[in-house]
Amino acid sequence: MSTPHTAPATRGPRWHRLPIVAQLRQSVGLQRGMLITGLVLSGIFLLTALLAPLLAPYGYSQLRDADGTFGAQQAPSAAHLLGTTVGGYDVLSRVIWGSRTAFFVIVTAIVLSIFIGVLLGVVSGYFGGWLDRVLVVLADAIYAFPSLLLAIVMAIVISGGQSGLWQGVLAAALSITVIFIPQYFRVVRSEVVRIKSEAFVESARVIGASSVRIMGRHVLRNSTRTLPLIVTLNASEAILTLAGLGFLGFGIEPTAAAEWGYDLNKALSDVTSGIWWTSMFPGLAIVLVVLGLTLVGESLNDLADPRLRTRRAAEQTPPEDLGADLDPTDEGAMR
């Protein structure tokens, strides 16, 4: 008598388990629409930042071409699709180059925040004691400090208020980093406190593994799963902080790089004169980028919530017809 052979369950193609693809397959209805919209807007921003030298018709500080100077506050035309600014710069070129500046600030700030915040969170949560108490109090104090005010102070300390491209990027990134570090610290610390009491960590201690090996190999890799959610939400806040610095006059010099907040500041007087194009397009760029990153972050946050996953599974399950599957013998037994 042959034994029945059960085929192993297939897990599907490996690309189905990629981070973004997996979330897209899990999402349904309005949530999927929000996630796709956010990914499209974020993808356009990323491609624009990376391909800025190819997409921009002029340089970010270019004031003239072969035909002469551009002229200030020129209306949109074939030569300048979005018009020119009060300083005589091409608006379209400034918007495109500004995406690259924003991208540099986001990447620098988030990389520094993750490195410092995760390191402090793992050490604090694993060892505990007085070091943990001091770091928790310090993180709470920094988190309560107004982010934009801290960004202004850091910009003045680092670059004296106005700076070139890399000085401005570093000033904005460091000010944002100081605000973001407590977020990563608290999330990672809470996970480490929970994980360090698990059986596999105790087993590693028993066999003589060092604390550095346990933290790096066992604790760290299991305590950073929620970081992608925080990254997407922090990226939008970094855009707003950079724009705020530029709008208040503590950002990057216009001849060193394009920055959306600075262009908005210079376009304030144009609004009352009916010159709408100098302020509309930089402002629209900020709104769309922040909207795209926020939609991605909120959608990923909802998909990571087990309560929402259970609710969606219950809604997708069709109601069973109890009478259709009732066995006659069961009906007689009930009688």
PALOTOR-541326 format. One line per 10 residues: number of its first residue (from 1); their letters; for each residue z, y, x of N, C-alpha, C, O. Coordinates in pm, whole numbers, plus 50000, padded with zeros to 5 digits. Example, Ala and Ser with C-alpha at 12.3 -4.5 7.8 and 13.67 -1.06 7.14 Angstrom:
1) as) 50780:49431:51319:50780:49550:51230:50780:49670:51320:50846:49668:51424 | 50708:49775:51285:50714:49894:51367:50787:50003:51290:50804:50114:51341
# end
This chain:
1) mstphtapat) 50000:49881:50086:50000:50000:50000:50000:50125:50089:50087:50142:50175 | 49906:50206:50069:49891:50324:50155:49984:50436:50108:50008:50454:49989 | 50033:50507:50203:50121:50620:50172:50037:50744:50146:49949:50776:50226 | 50062:50815:50036:49983:50934:50007:50001:51039:50116:50112:51065:50163 | 49888:51097:50154:49890:51197:50261:49881:51336:50200:49790:51366:50123 | 49976:51419:50235:49980:51557:50184:49924:51652:50288:49972:51656:50402 | 49823:51726:50250:49761:51820:50343:49854:51938:50367:49920:51984:50274 | 49861:51986:50489:49949:52100:50517:49899:52225:50446:49779:52247:50429 | 49996:52307:50406:49961:52430:50335:49892:52528:50429:49938:52550:50541 | 49784:52584:50385:49709:52680:50466:49770:52819:50450:49809:52859:50340
11) rgprwhrlpi) 49776:52891:50560:49833:53025:50559:49727:53132:50552:49760:53251:50550 | 49601:53095:50548:49495:53193:50540:49457:53244:50678:49521:53211:50777 | 49351:53323:50683:49307:53377:50812:49416:53461:50878:49501:53520:50811 | 49412:53465:51010:49514:53539:51083:49506:53689:51056:49609:53757:51057 | 49386:53741:51031:49374:53885:51010:49437:53928:50878:49463:54047:50858 | 49463:53832:50788:49534:53865:50664:49679:53904:50691:49742:53970:50609 | 49733:53863:50807:49872:53891:50839:49890:54015:50927:50001:54046:50969 | 49779:54085:50955:49790:54210:51029:49869:54312:50948:49867:54307:50825 | 49939:54407:51015:50031:54496:50942:49970:54566:50823:50020:54552:50712 | 49863:54642:50843:49807:54720:50732:49738:54629:50631:49748:54652:50511
21) vaqlrqsvgl) 49668:54526:50679:49597:54435:50588:49696:54362:50498:49670:54343:50379 | 49808:54320:50555:49908:54248:50475:49964:54337:50364:49985:54291:50252 | 49989:54463:50395:50041:54554:50293:49937:54583:50185:49971:54595:50067 | 49811:54593:50225:49706:54616:50126:49694:54498:50030:49672:54518:49911 | 49709:54376:50080:49701:54258:49996:49822:54246:49903:49811:54190:49795 | 49936:54299:49945:50055:54293:49862:50053:54399:49752:50108:54377:49644 | 49991:54513:49779:49997:54625:49685:49907:54599:49565:49809:54526:49573 | 49944:54660:49453:49868:54644:49329:49866:54778:49256:49956:54861:49273 | 49763:54798:49175:49757:54911:49083:49764:55045:49151:49695:55070:49250 | 49848:55133:49097:49861:55268:49148:49910:55270:49292:49869:55355:49371
31) qrgmlitglv) 49997:55177:49325:50050:55173:49461:49939:55145:49562:49938:55204:49670 | 49846:55056:49528:49734:55029:49618:49646:55153:49630:49598:55184:49740 | 49625:55224:49520:49546:55347:49527:49610:55451:49617:49541:55519:49693 | 49743:55465:49608:49813:55560:49694:49802:55519:49840:49780:55604:49927 | 49817:55391:49868:49809:55344:50007:49669:55364:50063:49654:55407:50177 | 49567:55332:49985:49429:55349:50033:49398:55497:50055:49335:55533:50154 | 49441:55582:49962:49419:55726:49978:49486:55777:50105:49427:55854:50181 | 49610:55735:50128:49681:55777:50249:49614:55728:50376:49606:55801:50475 | 49566:55604:50374:49499:55549:50491:49368:55621:50519:49334:55645:50635 | 49294:55656:50413:49167:55727:50432:49193:55866:50492:49126:55905:50588
41) lsgiflltal) 49289:55941:50436:49319:56074:50489:49372:56066:50633:49334:56147:50717 | 49458:55970:50659:49511:55955:50795:49402:55912:50892:49399:55956:51006 | 49311:55824:50846:49200:55782:50932:49106:55895:50965:49059:55906:51078 | 49077:55980:50867:48991:56096:50892:49057:56189:50994:48990:56240:51084 | 49188:56212:50979:49260:56295:51075:49255:56236:51215:49232:56308:51312 | 49275:56104:51226:49275:56040:51357:49137:56047:51422:49125:56077:51541 | 49033:56018:51345:48897:56024:51400:48859:56167:51439:48795:56188:51543 | 48898:56264:51358:48868:56403:51391:48937:56444:51521:48877:56514:51603 | 49062:56401:51539:49134:56436:51661:49071:56372:51784:49059:56435:51889 | 49031:56246:51772:48975:56176:51887:48833:56222:51920:48794:56224:52037
51) lapllapygy) 48757:56261:51818:48617:56299:51837:48597:56450:51829:48485:56496:51803 | 48703:56527:51849:48692:56672:51836:48584:56733:51927:48511:56820:51880 | 48570:56691:52052:48464:56752:52135:48323:56726:52082:48232:56805:52107 | 48305:56617:52009:48172:56586:51955:48150:56651:51818:48037:56685:51784 | 48256:56668:51740:48241:56719:51604:48242:56872:51598:48174:56931:51514 | 48317:56936:51686:48330:57082:51679:48200:57148:51729:48151:57114:51836 | 48145:57242:51651:48022:57309:51696:48045:57405:51812:47953:57431:51890 | 48168:57458:51824:48199:57552:51932:48335:57514:51991:48406:57429:51938 | 48369:57578:52101:48500:57561:52160:48606:57633:52080:48575:57723:52002 | 48733:57595:52099:48840:57655:52019:48863:57801:52056:48917:57877:51975
61) sqlrdadgtf) 48824:57844:52177:48841:57983:52218:48708:58054:52241:48703:58161:52302 | 48600:57994:52193:48467:58051:52214:48443:58168:52118:48470:58157:51999 | 48394:58280:52172:48371:58400:52093:48224:58441:52084:48190:58532:52009 | 48138:58374:52157:47998:58411:52158:47912:58289:52192:47960:58191:52249 | 47786:58298:52157:47689:58196:52194:47566:58266:52250:47574:58382:52291 | 47454:58198:52251:47332:58257:52309:47283:58377:52230:47213:58462:52284 | 47318:58384:52101:47272:58494:52017:47365:58615:52020:47336:58717:51957 | 47476:58605:52091:47570:58716:52099:47707:58676:52046:47735:58557:52028 | 47792:58775:52021:47927:58748:51972:47923:58701:51826:47830:58734:51752 | 48023:58625:51787:48029:58573:51651:48060:58683:51549:48006:58682:51439
71) gaqqapsaah) 48144:58777:51586:48189:58877:51490:48314:58831:51419:48335:58712:51397 | 48398:58927:51382:48525:58895:51317:48510:58889:51166:48437:58968:51107 | 48579:58794:51105:48589:58781:50959:48452:58769:50892:48429:58824:50785 | 48364:58696:50958:48232:58672:50900:48242:58564:50792:48310:58464:50810 | 48175:58585:50679:48179:58490:50569:48108:58360:50607:48025:58360:50698 | 48141:58250:50538:48072:58123:50566:47920:58138:50557:47868:58200:50465 | 47851:58079:50655:47705:58089:50662:47651:57967:50733:47727:57875:50766 | 47521:57964:50755:47460:57850:50824:47506:57843:50969:47521:57733:51024 | 47528:57956:51033:47573:57957:51172:47720:57920:51183:47761:57855:51280 | 47801:57961:51085:47944:57932:51083:47979:57881:50943:47997:57960:50850
81) llgttvggyd) 47987:57751:50930:47999:57690:50797:48126:57734:50724:48125:57744:50601 | 48233:57759:50796:48359:57802:50734:48394:57945:50770:48507:57988:50748 | 48301:58020:50824:48325:58158:50859:48394:58174:50994:48408:58077:51069 | 48437:58296:51023:48507:58325:51147:48641:58391:51115:48661:58443:51006 | 48731:58389:51212:48866:58444:51194:48868:58591:51229:48767:58650:51267 | 48987:58651:51214:49003:58791:51247:48985:58815:51397:48951:58925:51440 | 49009:58711:51476:48989:58723:51620:48849:58691:51665:48819:58700:51784 | 48761:58652:51572:48623:58622:51606:48598:58477:51642:48491:58445:51696 | 48692:58388:51615:48674:58246:51642:48609:58176:51523:48623:58221:51409 | 48538:58068:51549:48478:57989:51443:48587:57907:51373:48659:57832:51438
91) vlsrviwgsr) 48598:57922:51241:48706:57856:51166:48692:57705:51171:48791:57635:51194 | 48573:57652:51151:48553:57507:51154:48594:57448:51288:48659:57344:51293 | 48556:57513:51396:48591:57462:51529:48742:57466:51550:48799:57374:51608 | 48807:57574:51504:48952:57583:51519:49024:57475:51438:49124:57420:51484 | 48974:57444:51319:49035:57340:51237:49020:57204:51304:49115:57125:51308 | 48901:57176:51357:48877:57046:51421:48960:57032:51549:49025:56930:51569 | 48958:57134:51634:49038:57127:51757:49187:57126:51727:49265:57070:51804 | 49229:57189:51617:49370:57187:51581:49421:57048:51548:49539:57019:51568 | 49334:56961:51498:49375:56824:51471:49412:56751:51600:49503:56668:51601 | 49342:56782:51708:49376:56719:51837:49512:56767:51886:49591:56687:51937
101) taffvivtai) 49540:56896:51873:49672:56946:51912:49783:56879:51832:49885:56839:51887 | 49762:56868:51700:49862:56802:51616:49880:56656:51655:49992:56605:51655 | 49772:56589:51687:49780:56448:51727:49861:56431:51855:49942:56340:51866 | 49840:56520:51952:49915:56513:52077:50065:56530:52051:50147:56457:52107 | 50101:56625:51965:50242:56649:51936:50304:56528:51865:50415:56487:51900 | 50234:56471:51766:50286:56356:51693:50312:56239:51787:50419:56179:51785 | 50213:56207:51869:50226:56090:51959:50340:56112:52058:50422:56023:52079 | 50344:56229:52121:50448:56256:52221:50587:56251:52159:50678:56189:52215 | 50604:56317:52044:50736:56322:51981:50782:56184:51936:50898:56149:51957 | 50695:56107:51875:50736:55977:51822:50763:55877:51933:50858:55799:51924
111) vlsifigvll) 50681:55878:52039:50705:55786:52150:50840:55815:52217:50917:55723:52243 | 50867:55942:52243:50996:55978:52303:51113:55945:52211:51217:55897:52256 | 51095:55971:52081:51204:55945:51985:51235:55796:51975:51351:55756:51974 | 51130:55715:51969:51151:55571:51959:51218:55517:52085:51312:55438:52076 | 51170:55558:52200:51225:55506:52326:51374:55540:52338:51455:55452:52367 | 51410:55667:52317:51549:55707:52335:51635:55657:52219:51744:55605:52241 | 51587:55674:52095:51667:55635:51979:51693:55486:51973:51805:55444:51943 | 51592:55404:52000:51610:55259:51996:51702:55213:52108:51789:55129:52086 | 51685:55269:52228:51771:55231:52340:51918:55261:52310:52005:55176:52330 | 51946:55382:52261:52084:55418:52229:52137:55336:52113:52254:55299:52112
121) gvvsgyfggw) 52053:55307:52014:52097:55228:51900:52134:55086:51937:52233:55033:51887 | 52056:55024:52023:52086:54886:52066:52215:54882:52147:52301:54796:52124 | 52229:54973:52242:52350:54974:52326:52474:55004:52242:52577:54939:52258 | 52464:55103:52153:52579:55140:52072:52619:55030:51975:52737:54998:51963 | 52521:54970:51908:52553:54866:51812:52602:54737:51876:52684:54667:51818 | 52553:54705:51994:52590:54578:52058:52728:54584:52122:52807:54491:52107 | 52758:54692:52194:52885:54700:52266:52997:54758:52179:53112:54717:52193 | 52964:54852:52088:53067:54909:52002:53169:54990:52081:53138:55046:52187 | 53292:54995:52029:53401:55062:52099:53388:55213:52097:53327:55271:52007 | 53447:55276:52200:53447:55423:52205:53307:55479:52224:53276:55586:52172
131) ldrvlvvlad) 53221:55408:52297:53084:55455:52316:53010:55464:52182:52935:55558:52158 | 53031:55366:52097:52967:55366:51965:53017:55484:51882:52937:55550:51815 | 53147:55510:51884:53202:55618:51804:53150:55754:51852:53118:55840:51770 | 53142:55773:51984:53093:55900:52038:52947:55921:52002:52909:56031:51961 | 52863:55819:52016:52721:55833:51986:52697:55856:51837:52607:55933:51801 | 52775:55793:51751:52759:55813:51607:52793:55956:51569:52720:56019:51492 | 52903:56009:51621:52941:56148:51592:52837:56245:51645:52802:56342:51577 | 52788:56220:51766:52687:56308:51825:52557:56304:51745:52494:56408:51724 | 52516:56185:51700:52394:56173:51621:52407:56245:51487:52313:56311:51442 | 52522:56234:51424:52544:56303:51297:52542:56455:51315:52492:56527:51229
141) aiyafpslll) 52597:56502:51426:52600:56646:51451:52458:56700:51474:52424:56807:51423 | 52377:56627:51549:52239:56671:51575:52157:56664:51448:52076:56753:51422 | 52178:56560:51369:52099:56543:51246:52129:56654:51145:52043:56687:51063 | 52249:56711:51150:52285:56818:51058:52231:56953:51101:52236:57049:51024 | 52178:56963:51223:52128:57090:51273:51991:57117:51213:51910:57025:51205 | 51960:57241:51170:51828:57273:51113:51717:57245:51214:51721:57294:51327 | 51619:57167:51173:51516:57123:51267:51428:57237:51316:51398:57243:51435 | 51387:57326:51228:51299:57435:51269:51371:57532:51362:51311:57581:51458 | 51498:57560:51335:51574:57648:51423:51588:57586:51562:51574:57655:51663 | 51614:57456:51568:51623:57388:51696:51488:57390:51767:51483:57404:51889
151) aivmaivisg) 51380:57376:51691:51247:57381:51751:51219:57517:51812:51159:57526:51920 | 51261:57624:51745:51242:57759:51799:51321:57777:51928:51269:57832:52026 | 51446:57731:51929:51530:57743:52049:51467:57666:52165:51461:57718:52277 | 51421:57544:52140:51360:57464:52245:51232:57528:52296:51205:57526:52416 | 51152:57585:52206:51028:57649:52248:51056:57769:52339:50985:57791:52437 | 51160:57845:52306:51195:57960:52389:51249:57916:52525:51215:57974:52628 | 51333:57813:52525:51392:57765:52650:51285:57707:52743:51286:57733:52863 | 51193:57629:52685:51094:57560:52768:50982:57653:52814:50943:57652:52930 | 50931:57735:52720:50810:57810:52753:50820:57959:52730:50722:58030:52749 | 50936:58010:52689:50949:58152:52665:50886:58200:52538:50861:58320:52524
161) gqsglwqgvl) 50858:58111:52443:50802:58150:52314:50655:58125:52302:50612:58067:52202 | 50574:58165:52400:50430:58141:52399:50396:58057:52521:50454:58075:52628 | 50301:57964:52506:50275:57870:52615:50134:57817:52605:50063:57839:52506 | 50094:57746:52711:49964:57681:52713:49967:57552:52634:50064:57522:52564 | 49860:57475:52647:49846:57354:52566:49959:57255:52592:50032:57220:52500 | 49973:57211:52716:50070:57104:52743:50212:57155:52738:50302:57080:52699 | 50236:57281:52778:50371:57336:52762:50408:57348:52615:50520:57317:52576 | 50312:57393:52533:50338:57405:52389:50358:57271:52322:50446:57255:52238 | 50274:57174:52360:50288:57039:52305:50423:56980:52344:50491:56919:52262 | 50461:56999:52470:50589:56945:52517:50706:57014:52448:50803:56948:52411
171) aaalsitvif) 50698:57146:52430:50806:57218:52364:50823:57172:52220:50934:57144:52175 | 50711:57164:52147:50719:57118:52008:50764:56973:52000:50846:56938:51915 | 50712:56889:52090:50746:56746:52086:50893:56723:52119:50958:56641:52055 | 50946:56795:52218:51087:56776:52254:51179:56824:52143:51280:56759:52115 | 51145:56936:52079:51230:56983:51970:51228:56885:51853:51331:56862:51790 | 51112:56827:51825:51103:56727:51719:51173:56598:51760:51234:56531:51677 | 51164:56565:51888:51228:56442:51938:51379:56446:51918:51439:56347:51876 | 51439:56560:51947:51585:56572:51932:51627:56549:51788:51733:56492:51762 | 51544:56593:51693:51577:56574:51551:51553:56430:51508:51627:56378:51424 | 51453:56365:51563:51417:56230:51519:51504:56121:51581:51520:56014:51523
181) ipqyfrvvrs) 51561:56147:51698:51640:56045:51768:51753:55990:51680:51769:55868:51675 | 51832:56075:51610:51939:56019:51525:51888:55925:51416:51958:55832:51379 | 51768:55948:51364:51714:55859:51260:51691:55719:51315:51735:55621:51256 | 51622:55711:51428:51598:55579:51489:51728:55517:51538:51747:55395:51529 | 51818:55599:51589:51947:55548:51637:52025:55482:51525:52075:55370:51543 | 52037:55547:51411:52119:55493:51303:52056:55368:51241:52127:55273:51207 | 51923:55368:51226:51857:55250:51169:51873:55129:51260:51909:55021:51214 | 51845:55148:51389:51853:55036:51483:51999:54992:51501:52026:54872:51507 | 52091:55085:51509:52231:55048:51527:52282:54962:51413:52350:54862:51436 | 52250:55000:51288:52296:54921:51174:52239:54779:51178:52309:54685:51141
191) evvrikseaf) 52115:54764:51221:52056:54631:51231:52121:54550:51344:52144:54430:51329 | 52150:54615:51455:52212:54545:51568:52352:54498:51533:52391:54387:51569 | 52428:54581:51461:52563:54541:51419:52557:54416:51332:52644:54329:51341 | 52455:54406:51249:52441:54288:51163:52391:54167:51242:52439:54056:51221 | 52296:54188:51334:52232:54076:51403:52323:54016:51510:52317:53896:51535 | 52406:54097:51574:52485:54045:51687:52586:53939:51645:52639:53868:51730 | 52614:53928:51514:52706:53824:51467:52632:53700:51417:52695:53607:51366 | 52500:53697:51430:52424:53581:51386:52444:53463:51481:52489:53478:51594 | 52409:53344:51430:52434:53221:51507:52351:53215:51634:52400:53168:51737 | 52225:53262:51630:52141:53250:51749:52189:53342:51861:52169:53311:51979
201) vesarvigas) 52254:53454:51827:52311:53540:51930:52435:53475:51990:52455:53480:52111 | 52518:53416:51906:52636:53346:51956:52596:53229:52046:52661:53202:52147 | 52488:53159:52008:52441:53049:52091:52395:53097:52227:52419:53031:52328 | 52328:53213:52231:52284:53269:52359:52403:53305:52447:52397:53289:52569 | 52510:53354:52386:52631:53384:52465:52693:53257:52520:52739:53254:52635 | 52694:53152:52440:52758:53027:52482:52688:52966:52602:52753:52914:52693 | 52555:52973:52604:52481:52912:52716:52479:53002:52838:52418:52967:52939 | 52545:53118:52832:52561:53202:52950:52459:53311:52968:52446:53365:53078 | 52384:53347:52863:52285:53454:52874:52354:53588:52894:52459:53614:52833 | 52297:53672:52977:52357:53804:53003:52338:53896:52883:52254:53871:52797
211) svrimgrhvl) 52416:54003:52880:52406:54098:52769:52269:54166:52766:52213:54190:52660 | 52215:54195:52884:52083:54258:52890:51977:54166:52832:51890:54211:52758 | 51984:54038:52865:51886:53942:52813:51901:53925:52662:51801:53918:52590 | 52024:53919:52614:52046:53904:52470:51994:54025:52395:51928:54012:52292 | 52025:54146:52446:51978:54266:52377:51827:54278:52379:51767:54318:52280 | 51765:54245:52492:51621:54262:52502:51540:54153:52435:51434:54180:52378 | 51589:54029:52442:51509:53917:52393:51543:53878:52249:51454:53835:52175 | 51667:53891:52209:51708:53842:52078:51740:53954:51979:51699:53948:51863 | 51811:54056:52024:51857:54160:51933:51747:54263:51907:51721:54298:51792 | 51683:54310:52012:51585:54418:51998:51468:54378:51909:51429:54454:51821
221) rnstrtlpli) 51413:54262:51932:51294:54221:51858:51322:54197:51710:51229:54197:51629 | 51448:54177:51673:51482:54154:51532:51542:54277:51463:51575:54272:51345 | 51554:54387:51536:51617:54507:51478:51520:54624:51465:51563:54733:51428 | 51393:54603:51493:51297:54714:51489:51187:54691:51386:51080:54751:51397 | 51210:54608:51288:51103:54577:51192:51077:54691:51095:50967:54699:51039 | 51174:54778:51072:51155:54888:50977:51107:55016:51045:51088:55117:50977 | 51088:55014:51175:51047:55135:51246:50911:55188:51202:50896:55310:51193 | 50810:55104:51175:50681:55160:51130:50692:55247:51006:50617:55343:50990 | 50786:55215:50918:50805:55299:50799:50854:55438:50837:50807:55538:50783 | 50949:55444:50930:51004:55573:50971:50900:55653:51048:50896:55776:51037
231) vtlnaseail) 50817:55585:51127:50716:55655:51207:50620:55733:51119:50591:55849:51147 | 50571:55671:51013:50474:55739:50927:50535:55860:50857:50468:55962:50840 | 50660:55848:50816:50726:55961:50751:50759:56072:50850:50749:56190:50816 | 50796:56036:50973:50827:56137:51073:50702:56209:51122:50710:56325:51164 | 50588:56142:51118:50464:56205:51163:50431:56326:51078:50388:56429:51130 | 50450:56316:50947:50422:56430:50860:50520:56544:50886:50482:56661:50881 | 50645:56511:50914:50743:56616:50946:50710:56684:51078:50733:56804:51094 | 50654:56609:51172:50614:56668:51300:50502:56769:51280:50500:56873:51346 | 50408:56739:51191:50300:56833:51161:50357:56964:51105:50316:57072:51147 | 50450:56954:51013:50508:57074:50951:50589:57155:51052:50585:57278:51049
241) tlaglgflgf) 50661:57089:51141:50738:57161:51242:50646:57234:51339:50673:57349:51374 | 50539:57169:51381:50444:57234:51470:50379:57355:51403:50363:57460:51465 | 50341:57339:51276:50281:57450:51203:50381:57564:51185:50343:57681:51193 | 50508:57531:51161:50610:57634:51148:50629:57713:51276:50644:57835:51273 | 50628:57643:51390:50640:57714:51518:50523:57808:51540:50542:57923:51580 | 50402:57761:51513:50286:57846:51531:50284:57964:51435:50245:58074:51473 | 50326:57941:51312:50326:58048:51212:50425:58158:51249:50399:58276:51226 | 50539:58120:51307:50641:58217:51344:50613:58283:51479:50687:58372:51522 | 50507:58238:51548:50471:58300:51675:50532:58237:51796:50529:58297:51904 | 50589:58117:51784:50649:58047:51897:50567:57926:51940:50619:57835:52006
251) gieptaaaew) 50442:57923:51904:50359:57807:51931:50273:57824:52054:50313:57882:52155 | 50152:57770:52044:50060:57765:52157:49967:57886:52151:49923:57926:52044 | 49936:57943:52266:49847:58058:52273:49707:58018:52224:49661:57907:52252 | 49639:58108:52152:49508:58073:52095:49402:58043:52200:49307:57969:52172 | 49416:58098:52319:49319:58070:52424:49346:57939:52496:49262:57892:52573 | 49464:57878:52472:49499:57751:52536:49469:57631:52448:49437:57524:52499 | 49478:57647:52318:49449:57538:52224:49444:57596:52084:49493:57706:52059 | 49384:57522:51993:49381:57560:51852:49504:57503:51782:49544:57389:51808 | 49564:57583:51695:49684:57538:51623:49681:57597:51484:49662:57718:51468 | 49698:57515:51384:49681:57556:51245:49783:57661:51202:49748:57754:51129
261) gydlnkalsd) 49907:57649:51245:50009:57745:51206:49980:57884:51258:50000:57983:51187 | 49932:57894:51381:49897:58024:51437:49782:58088:51359:49785:58208:51330 | 49682:58009:51324:49569:58063:51248:49614:58112:51110:49562:58212:51061 | 49708:58044:51048:49761:58090:50919:49833:58223:50934:49821:58311:50849 | 49908:58238:51042:49980:58363:51065:49884:58480:51079:49908:58587:51023 | 49777:58461:51154:49680:58568:51175:49597:58597:51050:49534:58702:51041 | 49596:58504:50955:49515:58522:50833:49595:58583:50718:49541:58599:50609 | 49722:58618:50740:49803:58672:50631:49745:58802:50575:49738:58822:50454 | 49704:58890:50666:49651:59019:50620:49514:59004:50554:49472:59093:50479 | 49443:58894:50580:49311:58875:50521:49319:58840:50373:49226:58869:50298
271) vtsgiwwtsm) 49429:58778:50331:49440:58731:50193:49434:58848:50095:49366:58840:49992 | 49503:58957:50126:49503:59072:50036:49370:59147:50037:49344:59227:49948 | 49286:59120:50136:49155:59187:50145:49043:59104:50085:48926:59143:50090 | 49077:58988:50026:48976:58903:49967:48905:58813:50065:48806:58749:50028 | 48953:58806:50189:48894:58717:50290:48972:58586:50286:49073:58571:50355 | 48924:58491:50207:49000:58371:50178:48979:58259:50279:49065:58173:50294 | 48864:58258:50348:48829:58142:50429:48912:58130:50557:48922:58020:50613 | 48970:58239:50604:49047:58231:50729:49181:58160:50711:49236:58106:50807 | 49233:58160:50590:49362:58096:50564:49349:57966:50485:49434:57877:50497 | 49244:57953:50406:49233:57837:50318:49214:57708:50396:49281:57609:50367
281) fpglaivlvv) 49126:57707:50493:49090:57581:50559:49199:57532:50655:49225:57411:50657 | 49264:57617:50737:49379:57565:50813:49492:57515:50724:49554:57413:50752 | 49519:57589:50615:49623:57544:50522:49587:57413:50454:49673:57327:50435 | 49459:57399:50416:49415:57275:50354:49425:57158:50450:49457:57046:50408 | 49397:57181:50577:49409:57074:50677:49554:57027:50688:49580:56906:50695 | 49648:57120:50689:49791:57082:50696:49830:57001:50573:49897:56899:50585 | 49789:57047:50456:49826:56980:50332:49770:56838:50327:49842:56744:50292 | 49644:56821:50362:49581:56689:50353:49639:56590:50454:49660:56474:50421 | 49665:56636:50575:49722:56546:50676:49863:56504:50637:49897:56386:50645 | 49945:56600:50595:50082:56567:50553:50079:56476:50431:50158:56382:50422
291) lgltlvgesl) 49989:56503:50338:49978:56419:50218:49938:56276:50255:49997:56180:50205 | 49840:56261:50343:49797:56127:50382:49906:56048:50451:49929:55932:50417 | 49975:56109:50547:50082:56039:50618:50199:56007:50525:50260:55901:50537 | 50229:56098:50433:50339:56073:50339:50305:55960:50243:50391:55876:50214 | 50183:55955:50193:50143:55846:50103:50152:55711:50173:50196:55613:50113 | 50109:55705:50298:50119:55579:50373:50266:55539:50391:50302:55424:50369 | 50348:55634:50431:50489:55604:50453:50562:55561:50328:50639:55464:50330 | 50540:55632:50217:50607:55596:50092:50557:55462:50039:50636:55383:49986 | 50429:55434:50052:50376:55306:50006:50432:55189:50087:50470:55087:50031 | 50438:55206:50219:50496:55100:50303:50644:55083:50273:50695:54971:50276
301) ndladprlrt) 50712:55191:50245:50855:55182:50211:50875:55105:50081:50967:55023:50072 | 50791:55130:49981:50802:55057:49854:50771:54910:49873:50837:54824:49814 | 50670:54879:49955:50632:54739:49976:50739:54663:50054:50751:54541:50040 | 50817:54734:50135:50923:54668:50212:51050:54648:50131:51141:54579:50176 | 51058:54707:50011:51178:54695:49927:51172:54562:49853:51083:54543:49770 | 51264:54468:49878:51258:54338:49811:51275:54347:49659:51221:54264:49587 | 51348:54448:49611:51365:54462:49466:51233:54495:49397:51204:54444:49289 | 51153:54582:49460:51024:54616:49403:50926:54500:49412:50844:54481:49323 | 50935:54421:49521:50847:54304:49534:50877:54203:49424:50785:54146:49367 | 51006:54181:49395:51043:54086:49290:50996:54136:49153:50951:54057:49070
311) rraaeqtppe) 51008:54266:49130:50965:54322:49002:50813:54308:48984:50766:54274:48876 | 50736:54333:49092:50591:54320:49081:50551:54175:49058:50458:54148:48981 | 50620:54080:49124:50588:53940:49104:50615:53896:48960:50540:53817:48904 | 50723:53949:48902:50755:53915:48763:50652:53974:48667:50617:53910:48567 | 50603:54095:48696:50504:54156:48609:50369:54087:48617:50296:54082:48519 | 50336:54032:48737:50207:53965:48753:50206:53823:48698:50098:53769:48673 | 50323:53761:48680:50329:53624:48631:50302:53622:48481:50375:53687:48407 | 50198:53549:48432:50167:53548:48289:50276:53475:48211:50329:53375:48259 | 50309:53523:48093:50411:53454:48012:50363:53316:47972:50247:53297:47935 | 50453:53220:47978:50418:53083:47946:50432:53058:47797:50523:53109:47731
321) dlgadldptd) 50340:52978:47745:50346:52937:47604:50432:52812:47597:50386:52702:47625 | 50558:52832:47559:50651:52719:47562:50614:52612:47463:50639:52494:47489 | 50554:52649:47350:50520:52549:47250:50402:52463:47289:50395:52348:47245 | 50309:52512:47371:50190:52437:47407:50223:52324:47503:50157:52220:47501 | 50326:52343:47587:50359:52242:47687:50473:52151:47644:50524:52074:47725 | 50515:52159:47518:50629:52080:47472:50586:51936:47446:50491:51911:47371 | 50656:51842:47508:50623:51701:47494:50674:51649:47359:50783:51688:47317 | 50596:51561:47289:50642:51511:47158:50775:51439:47165:50857:51452:47074 | 50797:51363:47273:50924:51290:47283:51042:51385:47296:51151:51360:47245 | 51016:51500:47369:51122:51599:47378:51154:51662:47245:51268:51697:47216
331) egamr) 51046:51678:47161:51067:51737:47028:51152:51644:46942:51239:51690:46868 | 51126:51509:46953:51206:51415:46876:51350:51411:46921:51442:51396:46841 | 51368:51425:47053:51504:51424:47105:51583:51545:47058:51703:51537:47033 | 51510:51659:47046:51578:51779:46998:51624:51763:46854:51729:51815:46816 | 51545:51691:46773:51582:51668:46634:51701:51573:46626:51747:51541:46517
# end
